[in-house]
Amino acid sequence: MTLIVHAFGAYRTVLTGGRNREELQMSSVVKIIKKDTTTIRATDMVDLDGLPVKLSSGNRADVLRMFGKWGARRVRSLGIADAIIVGVPGSSHTIADGNFTAGRMAAAVAQYGGGRARPILHFTEAMKPAHQGNKKARDIDYLGTVLACTEQQVAGNVVLVDDVVTTGAHMVACAKKLRALGATVTIALCAAQTVKLAVPEPLNLPPFTIGS
């Protein structure tokens, strides 16, 4: 079963030239959410209520607020405002406490009326991420063997949340785990989709599907 992913924006990972303004904004949003301290070179943004959001490394709260408002509105528009919002754990996150990037994003979505955040997923062992050469970090079958849930059963709609979707392996593994426990998992949110080619409107992406 596939997942329909709604992304706040997109940016290219392989560049044939510089990133455009919207791509710079999106790569900066991801850096800020992840507390990446590398230089931010993007113009500021506004949230759905027209409030300014300064894109700086010390302003994660406002960037999470912007994502939370967007995510909550998207969840409500899909008619699943009662959904459980679950952050996709990072490769090194082995405690189901919500104190990780996607956990904070899930809490932000719930804060603005987009369901109930529950940090119920974690890995049983820490892994190096895929960008550090760990092929297992994108092996859905392997991820399923080291992914754990704090609940024996999960009923109702679940919306998954992650910071970046490249292959979507972590998201798909989480969806499979939760479906096996009884949840309905068809929708996911992310801050950014990484793409190889420039898209016409990086801040206005159509939903896309991952999984099989």
Secondary structure in CASP SS format (residue, H / E / C, confidence):
PFRMAT SS
TARGET T0000
AUTHOR 0000-0000-0000
METHOD secondary structure of the structure
MODEL  1
M C 1.00
T C 1.00
L E 1.00
I E 1.00
V E 1.00
H E 1.00
A E 1.00
F E 1.00
G E 1.00
A E 1.00
Y E 1.00
R E 1.00
T C 1.00
V C 1.00
L C 1.00
T C 1.00
G C 1.00
G C 1.00
R C 1.00
N C 1.00
R H 1.00
E H 1.00
E H 1.00
L H 1.00
Q H 1.00
M H 1.00
S H 1.00
S H 1.00
V H 1.00
V H 1.00
K H 1.00
I H 1.00
I H 1.00
K C 1.00
K C 1.00
D C 1.00
T C 1.00
T C 1.00
T C 1.00
I C 1.00
R C 1.00
A C 1.00
T C 1.00
D C 1.00
M E 1.00
V E 1.00
D C 1.00
L C 1.00
D C 1.00
G C 1.00
L C 1.00
P E 1.00
V E 1.00
K C 1.00
L C 1.00
S C 1.00
S C 1.00
G C 1.00
N C 1.00
R H 1.00
A H 1.00
D H 1.00
V H 1.00
L H 1.00
R H 1.00
M H 1.00
F H 1.00
G H 1.00
K H 1.00
W H 1.00
G H 1.00
A H 1.00
R H 1.00
R H 1.00
V H 1.00
R H 1.00
S H 1.00
L C 1.00
G C 1.00
I C 1.00
A C 1.00
D C 1.00
A C 1.00
I E 1.00
I E 1.00
V E 1.00
G E 1.00
V C 1.00
P C 1.00
G C 1.00
S C 1.00
S C 1.00
H C 1.00
T C 1.00
I C 1.00
A C 1.00
D C 1.00
G C 1.00
N C 1.00
F C 1.00
T H 1.00
A H 1.00
G H 1.00
R H 1.00
M H 1.00
A H 1.00
A H 1.00
A H 1.00
V H 1.00
A H 1.00
Q H 1.00
Y C 1.00
G C 1.00
G C 1.00
G C 1.00
R E 1.00
A E 1.00
R C 1.00
P C 1.00
I C 1.00
L E 1.00
H E 1.00
F E 1.00
T C 1.00
E C 1.00
A C 1.00
M C 1.00
K C 1.00
P C 1.00
A H 1.00
H H 1.00
Q H 1.00
G C 1.00
N C 1.00
K H 1.00
K H 1.00
A H 1.00
R H 1.00
D C 1.00
I H 1.00
D H 1.00
Y H 1.00
L H 1.00
G H 1.00
T H 1.00
V H 1.00
L E 1.00
A E 1.00
C E 1.00
T C 1.00
E C 1.00
Q C 1.00
Q C 1.00
V C 1.00
A C 1.00
G C 1.00
N E 1.00
V E 1.00
V E 1.00
L E 1.00
V E 1.00
D E 1.00
D E 1.00
V E 1.00
V E 1.00
T C 1.00
T C 1.00
G C 1.00
A H 1.00
H H 1.00
M H 1.00
V H 1.00
A H 1.00
C H 1.00
A H 1.00
K H 1.00
K H 1.00
L H 1.00
R H 1.00
A H 1.00
L C 1.00
G C 1.00
A C 1.00
T E 1.00
V E 1.00
T E 1.00
I E 1.00
A E 1.00
L E 1.00
C E 1.00
A E 1.00
A E 1.00
Q E 1.00
T E 1.00
V E 1.00
K C 1.00
L C 1.00
A C 1.00
V C 1.00
P C 1.00
E C 1.00
P C 1.00
L C 1.00
N C 1.00
L C 1.00
P C 1.00
P C 1.00
F E 1.00
T E 1.00
I E 1.00
G C 1.00
S C 1.00
END
